[in-house]
Amino acid sequence: MADLDKLFGIDAATIEKLKGEGIETIEAFYEIAKHVDSRAELSEKTGIDNFKLEELSSTAGNFILMMDCVWE
């Protein structure tokens, strides 16, 4: 599990708002933000722009994929 501060492009205020909703990791964030409905709900609860959440979700998905890569 990776802490939210490891996510490229995320700022401290966004991290604080997400942690206020109990979202502590990139993986937990991605599980919510990858779905349109739950992302919209998260946007409403936190005041974070829906488009910003969509961008961060894409970055989080890429981060998770890259965690599984083996570099030779």
Order of alpha helices (4+ residues) and beta strands (2+ residues): alpha-alpha-alpha-alpha
